[in-house]
């Protein structure tokens, strides 16, 4: 990886935080499933058909060591997320991609096309501050382990959003660590997949609330699901079982109930919820206009 090709990330320019829903954008922006030239009413019906049941397949695990691939199929399209040798990327590993996508999204919105490309370099302390990572002795090793999961895990799909090619790629194509004379990690140079930066540059990113990084792993996963499916003008009913599935929790549903109860007592950023205990359902409402 040539460092001279890297675009340097300066988080002081960030006006908002953003991520990319690689699952949702891969299907919803697929021009074969949803032809842009279709009649608007027909296109709306196609979208409604796809969105029935709030389809979702998160690439990210709630914790380390999850080795089971995840696959979603719709009509003749599919996407599969396969683990690295040490497991699927975790929802906290996603922070690295959020950092890069936030840079791309801000550059795109500001018209700084020269600041968008496949390779980025950043100071690791800037990333730690951005993601709210505590200063402790394990912080560096946890960060590097996450990079290993991202660079070893695979995405395989035949979806073609905005005409992009069918792909097999890793979440991170490659990375390089920079260290000072004492061996301390100082910089990271990272190459992200073409699909990631192309979709983000085309404004298919998802803005995130600043409090996102303060959420627990399970609450982050549910928040990202709601960002895709919960619209401001209507309630979204979601069963306990669906929330359990979305979180990726491997514990029994009965042990997940405290997380569900907390969604009512301590709402997620941008969302409130109403509980129907008899139906084992929460109805979410977007509170941000």
KADA-V631545 format. One record per pair of residues at least 24 apart in sequence whose C-alpha atoms are under 10 Angstrom apart, sorted by sequence separation. I is the first residue (numbers start at 1). GAP is how many residues later the second one is. D is the distance in whole Angstrom. If there is no record, write none. Layout:
i;gap;d
I;GAP;D
I;GAP;D
//
This chain:
i;gap;d
50;24;8
57;24;9
59;24;9
63;24;9
64;24;7
65;24;9
66;24;9
147;24;9
148;24;9
150;24;9
151;24;8
169;24;7
172;24;10
219;24;10
222;24;6
223;24;9
50;25;10
63;25;9
64;25;7
65;25;9
147;25;8
150;25;10
168;25;10
169;25;9
171;25;9
218;25;9
221;25;7
222;25;6
61;26;9
62;26;9
63;26;8
64;26;6
148;26;9
167;26;10
169;26;9
218;26;9
221;26;5
222;26;9
60;27;10
61;27;6
62;27;9
63;27;6
64;27;9
99;27;10
100;27;10
147;27;9
148;27;9
167;27;10
219;27;10
220;27;8
221;27;8
60;28;6
61;28;6
62;28;6
63;28;8
64;28;10
99;28;7
147;28;8
167;28;9
218;28;9
219;28;8
59;29;7
60;29;5
61;29;4
62;29;6
63;29;8
64;29;10
147;29;10
165;29;10
166;29;10
218;29;5
59;30;7
60;30;5
61;30;6
62;30;8
63;30;10
164;30;9
165;30;9
217;30;8
218;30;8
24;31;9
59;31;8
60;31;5
61;31;9
96;31;8
99;31;8
144;31;10
164;31;7
217;31;10
218;31;8
23;32;10
24;32;8
59;32;8
60;32;8
61;32;9
95;32;9
96;32;10
98;32;10
99;32;8
217;32;10
23;33;7
24;33;9
58;33;9
60;33;8
61;33;10
95;33;10
98;33;9
144;33;9
162;33;10
23;34;7
24;34;9
60;34;7
96;34;10
161;34;9
164;34;9
22;35;10
23;35;7
59;35;9
95;35;9
96;35;8
160;35;10
164;35;9
238;35;10
240;35;10
21;36;10
22;36;9
23;36;8
95;36;7
162;36;9
237;36;9
239;36;10
21;37;9
22;37;8
95;37;10
162;37;8
235;37;10
236;37;9
237;37;9
238;37;10
239;37;9
240;37;10
21;38;9
161;38;8
218;38;10
232;38;10
235;38;9
237;38;9
243;38;9
92;39;9
151;39;10
232;39;9
235;39;9
237;39;10
240;39;9
241;39;8
242;39;9
243;39;9
151;40;10
162;40;9
219;40;8
239;40;8
240;40;6
241;40;9
33;41;9
144;41;10
147;41;10
151;41;9
218;41;8
219;41;9
222;41;10
230;41;9
239;41;6
240;41;6
33;42;8
150;42;10
218;42;10
226;42;10
238;42;9
239;42;4
240;42;7
33;43;9
147;43;9
216;43;10
219;43;9
227;43;9
238;43;5
239;43;6
32;44;10
33;44;8
140;44;9
141;44;10
144;44;10
219;44;8
226;44;10
227;44;9
237;44;6
238;44;5
239;44;9
32;45;9
140;45;7
223;45;7
226;45;8
236;45;10
237;45;6
238;45;6
27;46;10
222;46;9
223;46;8
236;46;8
237;46;4
238;46;8
27;47;8
30;47;9
96;47;9
223;47;9
235;47;10
236;47;5
237;47;6
95;48;10
219;48;10
220;48;9
223;48;8
235;48;6
236;48;5
237;48;9
23;49;9
93;49;9
219;49;7
234;49;10
235;49;6
236;49;7
27;50;8
92;50;10
93;50;8
96;50;9
97;50;10
234;50;9
235;50;5
236;50;9
26;51;10
27;51;9
92;51;9
93;51;10
95;51;9
96;51;8
234;51;7
235;51;8
26;52;9
27;52;9
93;52;9
94;52;8
232;52;10
233;52;8
234;52;8
26;53;8
93;53;5
94;53;9
97;53;9
124;53;9
215;53;8
230;53;10
231;53;9
232;53;7
233;53;8
92;54;8
93;54;7
96;54;9
119;54;9
121;54;9
124;54;9
215;54;9
230;54;7
231;54;8
232;54;5
233;54;10
23;55;10
91;55;10
93;55;10
118;55;9
119;55;9
120;55;9
121;55;9
123;55;9
229;55;10
230;55;7
231;55;6
232;55;7
23;56;7
89;56;10
90;56;8
93;56;8
94;56;8
119;56;9
121;56;10
122;56;10
212;56;9
230;56;6
231;56;9
232;56;7
233;56;9
22;57;10
23;57;9
89;57;7
93;57;7
121;57;10
211;57;9
212;57;7
231;57;10
232;57;7
23;58;10
88;58;10
89;58;9
211;58;7
226;58;8
231;58;10
86;59;9
87;59;10
89;59;9
90;59;8
209;59;10
210;59;9
211;59;10
226;59;9
227;59;9
86;60;10
89;60;5
90;60;9
125;60;9
126;60;10
127;60;10
209;60;7
226;60;9
87;61;10
88;61;6
89;61;6
124;61;7
125;61;7
126;61;9
127;61;10
208;61;9
209;61;7
86;62;8
87;62;7
88;62;8
89;62;9
123;62;9
124;62;5
125;62;8
208;62;9
85;63;9
86;63;7
87;63;9
89;63;9
123;63;6
124;63;5
84;64;8
85;64;8
88;64;9
89;64;7
122;64;9
123;64;4
124;64;6
84;65;5
87;65;9
88;65;6
89;65;10
122;65;6
123;65;7
124;65;10
83;66;8
84;66;8
86;66;8
87;66;8
88;66;9
121;66;7
122;66;6
123;66;9
83;67;9
84;67;8
85;67;7
86;67;9
121;67;6
122;67;7
83;68;10
84;68;4
85;68;8
120;68;8
121;68;4
122;68;9
83;69;7
84;69;4
120;69;6
121;69;6
82;70;9
83;70;5
84;70;7
119;70;7
120;70;5
121;70;9
82;71;6
83;71;7
119;71;6
120;71;6
81;72;7
82;72;5
83;72;9
118;72;8
119;72;4
120;72;8
81;73;6
82;73;7
118;73;5
119;73;7
20;74;10
80;74;8
81;74;5
82;74;8
97;74;8
117;74;9
118;74;6
119;74;9
19;75;9
80;75;6
81;75;7
97;75;8
117;75;9
118;75;7
119;75;10
19;76;9
79;76;7
80;76;5
81;76;9
96;76;10
117;76;10
118;76;6
20;77;8
79;77;6
80;77;6
94;77;9
117;77;9
118;77;10
19;78;7
20;78;8
78;78;8
79;78;4
80;78;10
118;78;9
119;78;10
18;79;10
19;79;5
78;79;6
79;79;7
118;79;7
131;79;10
18;80;6
19;80;8
77;80;8
78;80;6
79;80;7
117;80;7
118;80;9
130;80;10
133;80;9
17;81;8
18;81;8
19;81;9
20;81;7
64;81;10
77;81;6
78;81;7
116;81;8
117;81;9
131;81;9
132;81;7
133;81;10
17;82;8
18;82;9
19;82;6
20;82;9
64;82;9
76;82;9
77;82;6
89;82;9
116;82;9
131;82;6
132;82;8
18;83;6
19;83;7
76;83;9
77;83;9
130;83;9
131;83;9
17;84;8
18;84;5
19;84;10
65;84;10
69;84;10
71;84;10
73;84;10
116;84;10
117;84;9
14;85;10
17;85;5
18;85;8
19;85;10
20;85;10
64;85;9
69;85;9
70;85;10
71;85;9
72;85;10
74;85;10
116;85;7
16;86;7
17;86;8
18;86;9
19;86;9
69;86;10
71;86;9
84;86;9
15;87;9
16;87;9
18;87;7
81;87;10
83;87;10
11;88;8
14;88;7
15;88;10
17;88;8
18;88;8
79;88;10
80;88;10
81;88;10
82;88;9
113;88;9
11;89;10
14;89;7
16;89;9
17;89;8
79;89;10
81;89;9
9;90;9
13;90;8
14;90;10
15;90;10
16;90;7
60;90;10
81;90;9
100;90;9
9;91;8
11;91;9
14;91;9
15;91;7
100;91;10
101;91;9
11;92;7
14;92;6
15;92;10
100;92;8
104;92;10
105;92;9
108;92;8
109;92;8
9;93;10
10;93;8
13;93;8
14;93;9
97;93;10
104;93;7
108;93;6
109;93;9
9;94;7
13;94;9
15;94;10
59;94;10
96;94;9
103;94;10
104;94;9
105;94;10
106;94;10
107;94;8
108;94;8
109;94;8
8;95;10
9;95;9
11;95;10
15;95;10
59;95;10
97;95;8
101;95;8
104;95;10
105;95;6
106;95;9
108;95;7
7;96;10
59;96;9
100;96;10
101;96;7
104;96;6
105;96;6
13;97;10
100;97;9
103;97;10
104;97;6
105;97;9
106;97;10
101;98;10
102;98;9
103;98;10
104;98;10
105;98;7
97;99;9
101;99;6
104;99;9
105;99;9
100;100;10
101;100;9
105;100;7
104;101;9
105;101;9
105;102;9
102;103;9
101;104;8
102;104;9
101;105;10
102;105;9
9;106;9
102;106;9
7;107;9
8;107;8
98;107;10
7;108;6
98;108;10
6;109;10
7;109;7
6;110;10
7;110;7
98;110;9
6;111;8
7;111;8
8;111;9
9;111;7
10;111;9
11;111;9
5;112;9
6;112;8
7;112;6
8;112;6
9;112;6
10;112;7
11;112;10
59;112;10
5;113;9
6;113;5
7;113;5
8;113;5
9;113;5
10;113;9
17;113;10
5;114;7
6;114;5
7;114;6
8;114;6
9;114;8
12;114;9
4;115;10
5;115;8
6;115;6
7;115;9
8;115;9
11;115;7
3;116;9
5;116;9
6;116;9
10;116;8
11;116;8
2;117;9
3;117;9
4;117;10
9;117;9
10;117;10
1;118;9
3;118;8
9;118;10
11;118;10
12;118;10
95;118;8
11;119;8
92;121;9
92;124;9
91;125;10
92;125;7
33;126;9
36;126;9
91;126;6
32;127;8
33;127;9
34;127;10
35;127;10
90;127;9
91;127;9
30;128;10
31;128;9
32;128;7
33;128;9
92;128;9
30;129;6
31;129;7
32;129;8
91;129;7
27;130;10
29;130;9
30;130;5
31;130;6
32;130;9
91;130;7
26;131;8
27;131;10
28;131;10
29;131;8
30;131;4
31;131;6
32;131;9
26;132;9
27;132;6
28;132;10
29;132;5
30;132;6
31;132;7
22;133;10
26;133;6
27;133;8
28;133;8
29;133;6
30;133;7
31;133;9
23;134;10
25;134;10
26;134;7
27;134;7
28;134;10
29;134;9
30;134;9
25;135;10
26;135;5
29;135;10
23;136;10
25;136;7
26;136;9
24;137;10
25;137;9
26;138;10
62;154;9
63;154;8
62;155;6
63;155;9
61;156;9
62;156;6
91;156;10
60;157;10
61;157;9
62;157;10
62;158;9
62;159;8
61;160;9
60;161;8
58;163;8
58;164;10
58;166;9
58;167;8
57;168;9
26;169;9
56;169;7
29;170;9
55;170;9
25;171;10
54;171;9
54;172;9
56;172;9
1;173;8
3;173;9
22;173;9
26;173;9
55;173;10
56;173;9
1;174;8
2;174;10
22;174;7
25;174;8
54;174;9
55;174;9
1;175;7
21;175;9
25;175;10
29;175;9
54;175;6
20;176;7
53;176;10
54;176;9
19;177;10
20;177;9
22;177;9
21;178;10
22;178;10
51;178;8
20;179;8
21;179;10
25;179;7
20;180;7
24;180;10
25;180;9
8;181;9
19;181;8
7;182;9
18;182;9
22;182;10
54;182;9
66;182;10
6;183;7
7;183;10
20;183;10
21;183;8
22;183;9
54;183;10
5;184;10
6;184;8
20;184;7
21;184;7
53;184;10
54;184;9
62;184;10
66;184;9
6;185;9
19;185;9
20;185;5
21;185;7
53;185;9
61;185;10
62;185;7
63;185;9
3;186;7
18;186;10
19;186;6
20;186;6
56;186;10
61;186;8
62;186;6
63;186;9
2;187;9
3;187;10
18;187;6
19;187;5
20;187;9
55;187;10
58;187;10
60;187;9
61;187;6
62;187;6
63;187;10
1;188;8
17;188;10
18;188;5
19;188;6
54;188;9
57;188;9
58;188;7
60;188;8
61;188;8
62;188;9
1;189;9
17;189;8
18;189;4
19;189;7
53;189;9
56;189;9
57;189;8
58;189;8
59;189;10
61;189;10
1;190;8
17;190;6
18;190;5
56;190;7
58;190;8
16;191;7
17;191;5
18;191;9
55;191;10
57;191;9
16;192;8
17;192;7
18;192;10
16;193;8
17;193;7
16;194;8
17;195;9
24;201;10
21;203;8
25;203;10
20;204;10
21;204;9
24;204;7
19;205;9
23;205;10
24;205;10
21;206;9
21;207;8
//
